[in-house]
Amino acid sequence: MSSEFDRLMDQADDQLFKVFGSAWCYTGPAGAPVVPDLSICISKNVQVEGADGLFRPVAALGEFRLSQIAKPQGDAQISNATERYRLDKRIDSDGLVERWSLMPVR
């Protein structure tokens, strides 16, 4: 059972992804599972804090709602009509949203 805080944060994520998210298709590293129409927030040229407290640049960052894809996996791909990325490294998770660095696929 979710706490009141979790419920409120889930509602906040609903609004965040409604405003900043866009539709992507997720394909697992072995070609499965395929999950169409995921709402993923993509940020480009950002800084993320590492465990050592130092910031490092990330060219592309993807934010995944764990309610839509429970376990994003490294080497999976996301794509839309104009872009394709490979999930590179897991950055962090708050239990509701997981952030990954992304590598463009040509």
Secondary structure by P-SEA (a helix, b strand, c coil): cccaaaaaaaaaaaaaaaacbbbbbbbcccccccccccbbbbbcbbbbbccccbbbbbcbbbbbccccccccccccccccccccccccccccccccbbbbbbbbcc
